[in-house]
Amino acid sequence: MRQAQLLANRLKDLELTAIYSSPLLRAKQTAEAISAYHSNIPTIISELINEIKTPYDGYPIKEIEDKKVGCFLWNFI
């Protein structure tokens, strides 16, 4: 919540035309924080920007780092 509020504060003086969010709760909460400063523009919730699925889903970050697999996840999509 703190990060969402910090982002909203950072964006408050910008001229936005829309706010896009995935349907995930944390993304919608971030969009709500931003829209508090931009209530005159639409918030669009889209499945198209939902999280991608990778072979690393469910693994702790430490395990992924230990495998030294790099960050080229798009190779698996």
Secondary structure, DSSP 8 states (H G I E B T S, - for coil): -HHHHHHHHHHTTS--S-EEE-SSHHHHHHHHHHHTT-TTS-EEE-GGGS----TTTT--HHHHHHHT--S-GGGG-
